[in-house]
Amino acid sequence: MNIDIKHIAKLARLRIEDDQLDKFESEMQNIVGMVEKLPDIQDEMTLDPDNPMILRKDVAVQDKFTRQELMQNAPQVKAGCLVVPKTVE
């Protein structure tokens, strides 16, 4: 398997020196190989057959709290919105 480390570094906006490319390529191949060997996860996790882990169903809960109740926990509110510190000048 050939992994283009320069392309991955460019996408991730990383600078990798040419003398380190081989090292990163071999490490990336090891990671991909490890992931390919992982078993598929079914509805039941059977790491311990005596105590299987059953995955819960993700169900979205709506209207659990009112907006007013949520805003009570905020340190600062203005015009019904959360006030946060300025991050961009």
Residue pairs with C-beta under 8 A, 6 or more apart in sequence:
1 29
1 32
3 25
3 28
3 29
3 32
5 16
5 21
5 24
5 25
5 28
6 16
6 21
8 28
9 15
9 16
16 24
43 54
43 55
44 52
44 53
44 54
44 55
45 52
45 53
45 54
45 55
46 52
47 53
67 80
71 77
71 80
71 82
74 82
74 83
75 83
76 82
76 83
77 83
